[in-house]
């Protein structure tokens, strides 16, 4: 069975083509700048050179047809006929309290997603647009929705409730929902494998650090608390999002500047975070370079961000009581050793001892590494996330009728001998450039 997964943003569509029986990625790609005068497609098929193309792409239907044409392309494609695609999995950011697990899409489910637009105005409309467009291009196959928020539905009320009028929760759905759920699903279960434990026996703290960033306390294999809240704005400092702030700042600045609530919301989401502090960068690679060069704003931004993560690690350690491992994942978490080192400074008294040499060696998206000292009571892992694989397996199991909630279902990637073939093929190239990496890879 070949499964297509789609992750549609407001102006983008990321995709992956996966051969289930071979457990192999056949092709991946991304369409950017949908709706603009000229859109861009980047595509990589197994065993073929990367392919890029530009053309006008006014909407998601055209984008998804472009994706289909590309994966069927005689020279750069990865399948021969559209009939080979047997199911499509879609990322949907917000499922609210009504949708607590992955599900096959029907008219009622689509209506539920549309009803949740107010909770995720930047994400759910784009997700729904992508599903509708894909249904038009691929009308004869099942379409499945995998929600970011579903993973966090195990949080207890003392974690997800806000100290606001209870009526706001009952009538307006105001509560913590959390995001990055598929990433936490994958990395928490892989951490359990690396620890040699069942997920139900495992307590871990996972830091998903990318342009968007959050952290999750996982207790006995389930989400117990997370930093993002009702929206993805709360919690850690991010590329352009502020994270935790005093809410009284909002009416104060409205009064000071004459800005509307919508304008302030835009500033908090798009002009704050790392960009707000440095006033020129949001990419951590630029911030890291500035930090090394002695740029004071970049130094401040890096220290503020890592301090915020460190505070959450302390708080979640207290909440969990026992912590088996700290896990770093996503772009910055996987690839930036300085951010990891600064985050874990002075946590030895909590049993978290980083090995700086191991940490410096761990720069790869193609292997799982252990960067803690040999005598560290709490392990520190770097686990490259694989959200597309979770989407693919959920889609497959839904279509086959074997799907269940994650506490009652064993994913293929929970096997001790699980191997990501694409990453295994790319790893020798990493080792050639960085031989020290070999010593920190966790062997199965």
Backbone torsions as a table, in degrees:
resi	resn	phi	psi	omega
1	UNK	NA	132.6	175.8
2	UNK	-104.6	128.8	-176.5
3	UNK	-119.0	131.3	174.9
4	UNK	-101.0	129.6	173.5
5	UNK	-112.5	141.4	-178.1
6	UNK	-128.7	135.3	176.0
7	UNK	-126.0	95.7	-173.2
8	UNK	-96.9	122.2	171.4
9	UNK	-98.9	-173.6	-176.7
10	UNK	-64.3	-31.1	-178.9
11	UNK	-135.5	22.1	-177.6
12	UNK	-147.3	162.7	174.7
13	UNK	-147.1	111.3	177.7
14	UNK	-97.4	141.5	-175.9
15	UNK	-142.0	159.7	174.5
16	UNK	-146.5	140.8	176.5
17	UNK	-113.5	123.3	-171.5
18	UNK	-127.2	131.0	175.4
19	UNK	-93.5	110.2	-170.8
20	UNK	-65.6	-48.2	-176.0
21	UNK	-63.7	-37.8	179.0
22	UNK	-83.7	-9.4	-176.8
23	UNK	51.5	54.0	-172.9
24	UNK	-141.8	138.6	174.7
25	UNK	-79.0	123.0	179.9
26	UNK	-91.4	-31.1	-179.5
27	UNK	-166.7	151.0	177.1
28	UNK	-139.4	158.0	177.6
29	UNK	-176.2	179.5	-175.4
30	UNK	-152.3	131.4	169.7
31	UNK	-105.4	127.3	-179.4
32	UNK	-119.1	160.3	176.5
33	UNK	61.8	40.0	174.3
34	UNK	-64.5	133.7	-179.4
35	UNK	92.5	-9.3	177.4
36	UNK	-93.8	174.2	-174.5
37	UNK	-60.1	-40.6	178.1
38	UNK	-134.0	123.7	178.8
39	UNK	-100.9	162.4	-176.5
40	UNK	-127.1	135.7	175.9
41	UNK	-118.9	130.9	173.1
42	UNK	-117.7	129.8	-174.5
43	UNK	-138.8	139.0	176.8
44	UNK	-136.1	115.1	175.9
45	UNK	-100.2	151.3	-179.9
46	UNK	-55.1	126.5	175.9
47	UNK	76.2	9.0	-178.3
48	UNK	-127.0	160.2	179.8
49	UNK	-70.0	154.8	177.5
50	UNK	-63.7	143.3	-177.2
51	UNK	-122.6	131.9	175.4
52	UNK	-126.6	148.8	-178.3
53	UNK	-152.7	148.1	177.5
54	UNK	-125.6	139.5	172.9
55	UNK	-167.9	171.7	176.7
56	UNK	-72.3	131.1	-178.2
57	UNK	-138.8	87.0	-169.6
58	UNK	-72.2	-21.3	-177.1
59	UNK	-154.9	176.9	-175.4
60	UNK	-70.1	-31.1	178.0
61	UNK	-61.9	-44.6	177.6
62	UNK	-64.3	-39.2	179.8
63	UNK	-62.6	-44.7	-178.1
64	UNK	-70.2	-34.9	174.1
65	UNK	-64.8	-37.0	176.6
66	UNK	-62.1	-42.4	177.7
67	UNK	-61.9	-46.4	179.8
68	UNK	-61.0	-45.2	178.9
69	UNK	-60.2	-35.8	-178.4
70	UNK	-71.8	-44.8	-178.0
71	UNK	-71.8	-14.8	175.5
72	UNK	-97.3	-3.6	-174.6
73	UNK	-59.2	135.2	-174.8
74	UNK	-58.7	-37.8	-174.5
75	UNK	-96.2	-38.4	-173.1
76	UNK	-112.7	-4.1	-175.8
77	UNK	-75.0	-179.8	-176.7
78	UNK	-129.8	-7.1	172.9
79	UNK	-136.8	163.6	-174.9
80	UNK	-97.7	-28.8	-175.3
81	UNK	-144.2	143.0	-177.9
82	UNK	-62.5	-24.8	-179.7
83	UNK	-66.9	-13.6	177.4
84	UNK	-69.6	-25.7	178.3
85	UNK	-76.4	116.9	-174.7
86	UNK	-103.7	-12.5	179.6
87	UNK	-164.8	156.9	177.6
88	UNK	-127.5	129.6	175.3
89	UNK	-105.8	133.3	-176.8
90	UNK	-118.4	135.3	170.7
91	UNK	-79.2	130.3	172.4
92	UNK	-126.2	127.2	-173.9
93	UNK	-67.7	-47.5	-168.8
94	UNK	-122.0	121.5	174.7
95	UNK	-111.0	0.6	-179.5
96	UNK	58.5	-153.1	177.4
97	UNK	-90.2	-11.8	-176.4
98	UNK	-79.4	-35.7	-175.9
99	UNK	-113.0	103.2	-172.4
100	UNK	-109.9	7.5	176.5
101	UNK	-158.5	164.9	179.9
102	UNK	-61.3	151.8	-170.7
103	UNK	-156.1	150.2	173.3
104	UNK	-75.3	133.5	-174.1
105	UNK	-78.4	135.3	168.8
106	UNK	-137.5	-174.2	-176.9
107	UNK	-61.9	-38.4	-179.9
108	UNK	-66.7	-39.9	178.6
109	UNK	-64.9	-42.5	178.2
110	UNK	-61.8	-38.8	178.4
111	UNK	-64.0	-39.1	178.2
112	UNK	-62.2	-45.1	178.3
113	UNK	-60.0	-40.7	179.2
114	UNK	-67.2	-34.9	177.4
115	UNK	-65.4	-20.6	-178.1
116	UNK	-94.4	8.2	-178.8
117	UNK	-53.7	-39.0	-177.3
118	UNK	-65.1	-28.1	179.6
119	UNK	-80.4	-25.5	-179.6
120	UNK	-140.6	66.3	-173.5
121	UNK	-66.5	-22.2	179.8
122	UNK	-88.8	-17.8	-170.2
123	UNK	-117.0	-54.1	-174.1
124	UNK	-59.9	-40.4	177.7
125	UNK	-58.7	-40.6	178.6
126	UNK	-67.7	-40.3	178.2
127	UNK	-61.6	-45.9	-179.6
128	UNK	-65.3	-41.8	176.9
129	UNK	-57.6	-42.2	179.0
130	UNK	-64.1	-41.2	179.4
131	UNK	-64.3	-46.7	-179.0
132	UNK	-62.3	-40.3	179.0
133	UNK	-64.9	-42.2	179.6
134	UNK	-67.0	-36.3	178.1
135	UNK	-64.4	-33.8	178.0
136	UNK	-70.6	-39.0	-179.3
137	UNK	-78.2	-34.2	-179.1
138	UNK	-127.1	72.9	-172.3
139	UNK	-78.2	-14.3	-171.6
140	UNK	-100.9	3.7	-179.1
141	UNK	-117.4	154.2	177.2
142	UNK	-68.4	142.5	175.8
143	UNK	-114.9	130.4	-175.4
144	UNK	-118.1	147.3	179.5
145	UNK	-112.1	130.5	178.2
146	UNK	-118.6	113.6	-171.4
147	UNK	-93.7	136.0	174.6
148	UNK	-60.1	-36.0	-172.7
149	UNK	-79.9	-17.4	-172.8
150	UNK	-59.9	-42.4	-179.1
151	UNK	-54.4	-35.4	-172.7
152	UNK	-86.1	1.7	-177.6
153	UNK	-71.7	-4.5	174.7
154	UNK	-86.0	-5.9	-180.0
155	UNK	-60.6	137.8	175.5
156	UNK	-72.9	162.9	-176.6
157	UNK	-60.2	-33.6	-179.6
158	UNK	-68.8	-16.2	174.5
159	UNK	-90.0	-41.4	-171.2
160	UNK	-93.3	-13.9	-179.7
161	UNK	-83.0	148.3	172.0
162	UNK	-102.3	152.8	177.9
163	UNK	-82.7	63.6	-179.8
164	UNK	-124.2	170.0	178.6
165	UNK	-51.4	127.7	-175.9
166	UNK	-59.6	-26.5	178.7
167	UNK	-61.5	-31.3	178.8
168	UNK	-63.6	-35.5	177.0
169	UNK	-70.7	-46.6	-175.7
170	UNK	-66.6	-40.9	-172.1
171	UNK	-102.2	-23.9	-173.9
172	UNK	-122.9	6.1	175.6
173	UNK	62.0	29.2	180.0
174	UNK	-80.3	112.7	179.4
175	UNK	-168.1	171.0	174.0
176	UNK	-80.2	131.5	177.9
177	UNK	-112.4	-39.1	-178.8
178	UNK	78.0	156.2	-177.5
179	UNK	-141.6	-170.1	-175.2
180	UNK	58.8	28.7	-173.0
181	UNK	-60.9	-42.0	-178.7
182	UNK	-66.8	-33.5	176.5
183	UNK	-65.1	-43.9	178.9
184	UNK	-67.8	-35.8	176.4
185	UNK	-57.1	-50.7	-176.9
186	UNK	-66.6	-51.8	-173.1
187	UNK	-70.1	-32.9	178.5
188	UNK	-66.6	-40.2	-179.3
189	UNK	-74.3	-33.5	174.1
190	UNK	-68.8	-36.3	177.2
191	UNK	-61.9	-40.5	177.6
192	UNK	-60.4	-41.1	177.7
193	UNK	-61.9	-46.0	-178.9
194	UNK	-65.0	-30.5	178.7
195	UNK	-83.2	-10.5	-178.3
196	UNK	72.2	30.8	-178.4
197	UNK	-125.2	164.3	168.9
198	UNK	-75.2	149.4	176.5
199	UNK	-53.7	-37.6	-177.5
200	UNK	-67.8	-11.2	179.2
201	UNK	-104.7	5.9	-166.9
202	UNK	-114.1	130.7	171.7
203	UNK	-115.6	119.1	179.9
204	UNK	-137.2	158.2	173.4
205	UNK	-117.7	122.3	-174.2
206	UNK	-115.4	127.0	176.9
207	UNK	-107.2	109.2	177.1
208	UNK	-94.0	100.3	-172.1
209	UNK	-115.0	100.5	173.2
210	UNK	-130.9	-154.2	174.8
211	UNK	-60.1	-43.5	164.8
212	UNK	-92.8	141.7	-174.0
213	UNK	-140.7	142.5	173.5
214	UNK	-153.8	171.9	-179.1
215	UNK	-138.2	145.9	-173.8
216	UNK	-134.3	133.3	172.1
217	UNK	-93.2	119.9	-177.6
218	UNK	-109.7	116.0	-178.3
219	UNK	-112.3	121.7	-179.5
220	UNK	52.0	41.8	174.8
221	UNK	81.3	5.1	-177.8
222	UNK	-128.1	152.3	177.0
223	UNK	-62.6	126.6	179.9
224	UNK	-109.9	-34.1	177.4
225	UNK	-162.3	156.2	179.4
226	UNK	-152.6	156.6	-170.9
227	UNK	-80.6	-35.4	176.5
228	UNK	-70.8	151.3	-171.1
229	UNK	-114.6	-126.7	177.0
230	UNK	-64.6	-31.3	175.7
231	UNK	-129.0	171.2	177.9
232	UNK	-75.3	10.4	-175.8
233	UNK	-83.3	-29.5	-174.1
234	UNK	-76.3	156.0	168.8
235	UNK	106.0	-124.6	-174.7
236	UNK	-71.6	159.6	171.4
237	UNK	-73.4	134.6	-176.0
238	UNK	-124.0	-173.6	-177.7
239	UNK	-56.1	-50.6	179.7
240	UNK	-128.7	-0.3	-179.6
241	UNK	-102.1	143.9	-172.4
242	UNK	-75.7	-29.8	-170.6
243	UNK	73.2	-153.1	-175.4
244	UNK	-61.6	127.5	173.1
245	UNK	-143.5	162.8	172.6
246	UNK	-67.2	118.8	-177.7
247	UNK	-62.3	-20.0	179.1
248	UNK	-69.3	-15.5	176.8
249	UNK	-61.9	-32.2	-174.3
250	UNK	-65.0	-55.8	178.0
251	UNK	-66.2	-30.2	178.0
252	UNK	-60.7	-49.6	-177.7
253	UNK	-72.3	-27.1	173.8
254	UNK	-63.7	-41.3	178.3
255	UNK	-69.9	-37.8	-178.4
256	UNK	-70.8	-36.9	-171.9
257	UNK	-110.1	-13.0	-175.5
258	UNK	75.7	13.8	-179.4
259	UNK	-73.7	151.4	175.3
260	UNK	-83.1	166.4	177.6
261	UNK	-59.8	-39.0	179.4
262	UNK	-64.4	-40.1	179.4
263	UNK	-66.5	-41.6	178.1
264	UNK	-65.6	-40.7	177.9
265	UNK	-59.4	-41.3	178.5
266	UNK	-63.9	-39.5	178.5
267	UNK	-64.9	-43.8	-179.1
268	UNK	-63.9	-33.4	-177.1
269	UNK	-90.5	-34.0	-169.1
270	UNK	-117.7	-13.0	-175.6
271	UNK	-129.8	15.3	-178.1
272	UNK	-112.8	-150.4	179.6
273	UNK	59.4	-142.7	179.9
274	UNK	-59.5	-41.1	178.7
275	UNK	-62.6	-41.2	179.9
276	UNK	-64.3	-38.2	-178.0
277	UNK	-73.4	-47.7	-176.4
278	UNK	-82.2	-23.8	-176.4
279	UNK	65.1	11.2	177.5
280	UNK	-151.4	-18.9	-176.8
281	UNK	-123.5	147.2	166.9
282	UNK	-129.1	-18.6	177.5
283	UNK	-79.7	126.1	-176.4
284	UNK	-65.0	-23.2	176.3
285	UNK	-64.0	-39.3	176.3
286	UNK	-68.3	-40.5	179.1
287	UNK	-64.2	-42.8	179.0
288	UNK	-61.0	-44.9	178.8
289	UNK	-62.2	-41.7	177.6
290	UNK	-65.3	-38.9	176.7
291	UNK	-60.0	-45.2	180.0
292	UNK	-66.1	-30.2	-179.5
293	UNK	-85.5	-2.3	177.7
294	UNK	89.7	13.0	177.9
295	UNK	-65.0	123.8	-173.8
296	UNK	-67.5	-38.7	-179.3
297	UNK	-68.5	-40.8	178.3
298	UNK	-64.9	-39.9	177.1
299	UNK	-62.3	-44.5	178.7
300	UNK	-61.7	-45.7	-178.6
301	UNK	-61.5	-45.7	-179.6
302	UNK	-63.9	-43.2	-178.6
303	UNK	-69.5	-37.3	176.7
304	UNK	-64.4	-45.1	-176.9
305	UNK	-65.5	-47.1	-177.9
306	UNK	-69.6	-31.9	176.2
307	UNK	-65.5	-40.0	178.9
308	UNK	-62.5	-43.9	179.1
309	UNK	-63.4	-42.2	-179.0
310	UNK	-61.9	-39.3	177.2
311	UNK	-61.9	-41.7	178.7
312	UNK	-65.7	-38.7	177.4
313	UNK	-60.5	-42.3	177.4
314	UNK	-62.5	-44.9	-179.2
315	UNK	-64.9	-42.9	-178.0
316	UNK	-72.9	-28.1	173.7
317	UNK	-63.2	-42.1	177.2
318	UNK	-65.4	-38.9	-178.6
319	UNK	-67.3	-38.0	-177.1
320	UNK	-81.4	-29.6	-178.6
321	UNK	84.3	-52.6	176.1
322	UNK	-126.2	131.6	178.9
323	UNK	-120.9	125.6	178.8
324	UNK	-87.6	-34.4	-176.7
325	UNK	-160.0	152.1	166.9
326	UNK	-103.1	134.9	-178.4
327	UNK	-123.2	131.6	171.7
328	UNK	-106.7	138.1	178.9
329	UNK	-151.1	176.3	-176.3
330	UNK	73.1	176.4	-168.1
331	UNK	-49.5	-55.8	-178.8
332	UNK	-72.1	-42.8	-179.9
333	UNK	-61.0	-34.6	-178.1
334	UNK	-83.9	-30.9	-166.4
335	UNK	-116.3	-5.5	-175.5
336	UNK	-120.6	103.5	-177.0
337	UNK	-70.2	-30.2	-179.3
338	UNK	-66.0	-43.8	178.3
339	UNK	-61.2	-40.8	179.7
340	UNK	-66.2	-44.3	-178.9
341	UNK	-63.4	-45.8	-179.7
342	UNK	-64.7	-35.2	179.3
343	UNK	-62.7	-40.2	-172.9
344	UNK	-95.4	11.4	177.4
345	UNK	-58.5	136.2	172.0
346	UNK	62.4	28.9	176.4
347	UNK	-105.7	11.0	179.9
348	UNK	-60.3	-33.8	-179.7
349	UNK	-66.8	-14.9	176.8
350	UNK	-96.1	0.0	-179.8
351	UNK	92.6	14.1	179.4
352	UNK	-108.8	104.3	-176.7
353	UNK	-117.1	111.6	-179.7
354	UNK	-85.5	138.6	170.5
355	UNK	-95.7	110.2	-172.5
356	UNK	-64.1	-35.3	178.9
357	UNK	-68.3	-42.7	176.9
358	UNK	-63.0	-41.8	-179.5
359	UNK	-61.7	-44.3	-179.7
360	UNK	-63.7	-30.5	-178.6
361	UNK	-78.0	-21.5	-174.0
362	UNK	-85.4	87.7	176.1
363	UNK	-137.4	89.8	-179.5
364	UNK	-166.0	150.8	171.8
365	UNK	-105.1	9.9	-170.9
366	UNK	-117.5	9.5	177.7
367	UNK	-157.6	156.6	175.8
368	UNK	-95.5	132.2	-175.2
369	UNK	-126.1	157.0	173.2
370	UNK	-114.8	121.7	-174.1
371	UNK	-116.0	9.6	177.5
372	UNK	-85.3	159.1	175.9
373	UNK	-65.1	154.0	-177.0
374	UNK	-58.8	-31.3	-177.5
375	UNK	-100.2	16.0	179.4
376	UNK	-72.9	121.8	178.0
377	UNK	-59.1	-33.6	178.9
378	UNK	-110.1	125.6	179.8
379	UNK	-72.8	152.7	172.3
380	UNK	-124.3	117.7	-178.7
381	UNK	-113.6	150.3	165.7
382	UNK	-113.8	115.4	-175.4
383	UNK	-122.5	108.3	176.3
384	UNK	-59.0	128.4	-177.1
385	UNK	-75.0	163.5	178.1
386	UNK	-149.7	72.9	-178.8
387	UNK	-64.2	-35.2	-179.4
388	UNK	-63.7	-34.0	179.7
389	UNK	-68.0	-39.7	175.8
390	UNK	-62.0	-45.1	178.4
391	UNK	-60.1	-41.9	-178.7
392	UNK	-65.2	-46.8	-177.6
393	UNK	-69.2	-37.5	176.0
394	UNK	-62.0	-41.7	178.8
395	UNK	-62.8	-46.5	179.9
396	UNK	-59.7	-48.5	-175.7
397	UNK	-68.9	-31.8	175.3
398	UNK	-64.9	-45.1	-179.3
399	UNK	-65.7	-36.6	-177.2
400	UNK	-85.1	-7.5	179.1
401	UNK	80.4	16.3	-178.2
402	UNK	-106.6	2.9	-175.7
403	UNK	-68.6	144.5	173.2
404	UNK	-151.5	168.7	176.0
405	UNK	-59.6	153.5	-168.0
406	UNK	-63.8	-22.8	178.2
407	UNK	-75.6	-14.6	-179.2
408	UNK	-114.5	7.3	-174.2
409	UNK	-130.6	138.7	177.6
410	UNK	-106.9	117.1	179.0
411	UNK	-76.6	153.2	178.0
412	UNK	-59.0	-34.6	-177.5
413	UNK	-77.1	1.4	173.3
414	UNK	-85.2	-6.4	179.1
415	UNK	-70.6	143.0	-179.6
416	UNK	-61.4	-32.7	-177.3
417	UNK	-97.8	17.6	179.5
418	UNK	-61.5	136.6	177.6
419	UNK	-134.5	128.8	170.8
420	UNK	-85.3	109.1	-171.8
421	UNK	-62.1	-40.6	-179.3
422	UNK	-64.6	-41.2	179.8
423	UNK	-70.8	-38.3	178.3
424	UNK	-62.5	-36.7	179.7
425	UNK	-70.8	-31.7	-178.3
426	UNK	-84.8	-21.2	-174.5
427	UNK	-59.4	-42.8	-179.9
428	UNK	-54.3	-34.3	176.6
429	UNK	-64.1	-39.5	175.7
430	UNK	-63.9	-43.3	-178.1
431	UNK	-66.2	-33.6	178.6
432	UNK	-64.5	-40.4	179.6
433	UNK	-79.0	-27.5	-173.3
434	UNK	-140.3	77.6	-176.5
435	UNK	-58.3	-28.9	-178.6
436	UNK	-63.8	-20.3	179.7
437	UNK	-60.1	-33.6	-177.3
438	UNK	-53.6	-37.7	-174.0
439	UNK	-74.1	-17.9	-176.1
440	UNK	-106.1	-5.6	178.3
441	UNK	-68.3	132.9	177.2
442	UNK	-81.2	117.0	-178.3
443	UNK	-84.3	144.0	178.5
444	UNK	-74.9	NA	NA
